[in-house]
Amino acid sequence: MKIRVHREILPDERRVALVPKAVASLVASGHEVVVPPGAGAESGFSDSEYREAGGAVEDSTGCDLLVGVGPLTATDAAGAERALGFMDPLGSPGEMQAFADAGGTVYAMEFVPRTTQAQSMDALSSQATVAGYEAVLLAASASPRFFPMLMTAAGTIRPAKVLVLGAGVAGLQAIATARRLGAVVSGYDIRPAAREQVESLGASFVGGPVVDESETSGGYAAEVDEATKAAQLEALAAAVAQSDVVITTAQVPGRKAPILITTEMVESMKLGGVVVDLAASTGGNCELTKAGEIVDHGGVDIHGPLDLPSRTPAHASEMYSRNVTSLIEHLFGENGADEDPDDEIARETCVVRSGQITQERVRQALGGTN
Ligand SMILES: NC(=O)c1ccc[n+]([C@@H]2O[C@H](COP(=O)([O-])OP(=O)(O)OC[C@H]3O[C@@H](n4cnc5c(N)ncnc54)[C@H](O)[C@@H]3O)[C@@H](O)[C@H]2O)c1
């Protein structure tokens, strides 16, 4: 196959879909890989490294497969038979229709199933790992306080108190990173299984409600009822008031993020308090969050960053690249599963095939008109 790497164009996007090592492995498997000049520059990969890996460094359009970080649009994929990357299929179903109208085929990294077989292809997890790490670095530099305890001739500094809400992939990485920096960390998640994971990282679990049925078969959380929401806010209020830093990561796939921090709770925090809200793109876990902005509310800063994985672009790209090559090998390798209706990974990740939208949930997001 002729595989073309997308030159990322969205603001603040510094990642690249394939790093030179991945290009070398695809070339070794018999593929041709084309990389636009400078496509890897912001993530630290030069054109000469891509050439040494066997890639062709040139601007070109026609290809069998376009790979990008994305979200990719039908315009990005002009001249490509297929496109693979983050696609935001449920957030931008109209774009999936545009791909279909152009007769294309689309694979969405968001839809890689959470199975053992597909673990190496799970880009949501790899990029959430980066986001969790970066959230702590952001909070540590924005906070007016040290994270670790320091005993110096100039006095003893008490460690910062960091609260992490949502203990999935990003939250657990945030807990681990904040612990490494020496903070006193506590965590909370609606799924009962999260308690042990939080505690195994040396953090304490905040005593809020946990709901057995909240975990779906894919490991994700489901939305909780109104009574549980109220109980959560009550249980979290004291923990938020005592924290120097709150990092929130709670998400429910396909839905608006749950509100876990009210304005009143922000007002209970100390001056110089920092909230980093990783759910900003889906509405935020804090009532005051504005996506992509920093809101100063009475001396407490609420950050709603949208570009956290892009802030460690070399390693984020390396991990993403591994996810993408594993998926390409699975779909189009020797025993290519692409068109096998029994193959779960192919069936789940393919959103548009030869001009037809193949996923019911995308059709529903379009309003059932297709
Ligand atoms: N291959 C696999 O089996 C696989 C791969 C990746 C992740 N997982 C598992 O899936 C789970 C979630 O992954 P994720 O991080 O992508 O999820 P996510 O980004 O959708 O959500 C982040 C966290 O928010 C929590 N949350 C949602 N609503 C909440 C609420 N009202 N209050 C408190 N917390 C709330 C969720 O339980 C989750 O842990 C984890 O257990 C993870 O280990 C499994």
The ligand as an ORCA input file, in Angstrom:
! r2SCAN-3c Opt
* xyz 0 1
  N      -7.833     -2.872     26.901
  C      -8.494     -2.652     28.016
  O      -9.054     -3.531     28.598
  C      -8.585     -1.252     28.544
  C      -7.925     -0.254     27.856
  C      -7.996      1.048     28.350
  C      -8.709      1.320     29.515
  N      -9.330      0.323     30.163
  C     -10.070      0.615     31.391
  O     -11.202      1.419     31.139
  C     -11.457      2.247     32.256
  C     -11.718      3.708     31.881
  O     -10.797      4.141     30.935
  P     -10.625      5.671     30.482
  O      -9.620      6.327     31.343
  O     -10.382      5.691     29.027
  O     -12.058      6.290     30.775
  P     -12.657      7.710     30.455
  O     -11.624      8.654     29.911
  O     -13.909      7.485     29.688
  O     -13.058      8.239     31.909
  C     -12.117      8.544     32.908
  C     -12.615      8.093     34.261
  O     -13.730      8.875     34.672
  C     -14.520      8.064     35.503
  N     -15.852      8.660     35.700
  C     -16.875      8.781     34.809
  N     -17.942      9.361     35.388
  C     -17.587      9.642     36.676
  C     -18.254     10.266     37.763
  N     -19.500     10.708     37.680
  N     -17.569     10.373     38.931
  C     -16.302      9.929     39.056
  N     -15.623      9.338     38.050
  C     -16.256      9.198     36.886
  C     -14.534      6.743     34.764
  O     -14.916      5.673     35.619
  C     -13.083      6.624     34.302
  O     -12.279      5.902     35.199
  C     -10.277      2.055     33.183
  O     -10.645      1.114     34.144
  C      -9.234      1.448     32.329
  O      -8.312      0.670     33.040
  C      -9.299     -0.953     29.698
*
